[in-house]
Amino acid sequence: LMAYQLSGNLNDGVLNMLNAKYILYENKQGDNVAERNPNALGNAWFVNNVSFVKGAAEEMKSLFHFNSKDSAHISPTEIAYVDEQYKSAVGSFVTRDSNSIITMNSFDNDAITYKSKTAVNQIVVFSEIYYKDWKAYIDGKPADYFKANYVLRGMNIPSGEHTIEFKFEPKAFFIGDKIGRICSWITALLLVALLARIFLKKNKHTLT
């Protein structure tokens, strides 16, 4: 992404989908100046359509359409490019409804919560990096999500009012945590057994 979209001629659309609120540039005096980006898309947004592509290379090429300097410019709010392997997770949906709402309610290192309100099923793109160890939940129940626009997360949001959660739950961590707990219990039991043996041995000598 850095090499193809964010080096040299910056892809404004990609900056917007990454929710880049400020852009740093060098002015004529050689000073670094931070300029506010009014087109940053925020934490999440609904899209009108999904275009399926085949493989990461096609995903990357598709992102060039997001460049506002391109004559074939398409906004990330209009379309999401998704690898065809995620078709089942995308499912059926309706074009973006302007009355639909999605807001971020909380953000932590390993947990993010959103609230949504829609009249029909719609596709949402989250300005968060896709990574397999993040698990998704809708109203506390496991939910599917997919990789969108090469690096971000997308989800089919059902109609109604819902709480959407992303939790960082790496399998290796939980396996390690369980092993650690088991080892702690074994150590505690061995310590109790050792203390009991010392106590019984001491009492035996006292009685004799």
Salt bridges, closest charged atoms under 4 A:
ASP12 OD2 - LYS69 NZ 3.27
GLU59 OE1 - LYS147 NZ 2.83
GLU78 OE2 - ARG96 NH2 3.60
ASP133 OD1 - LYS132 NZ 3.59
ASP139 OD2 - HIS162 ND1 2.69
ASP177 OD2 - ARG181 NE 2.97
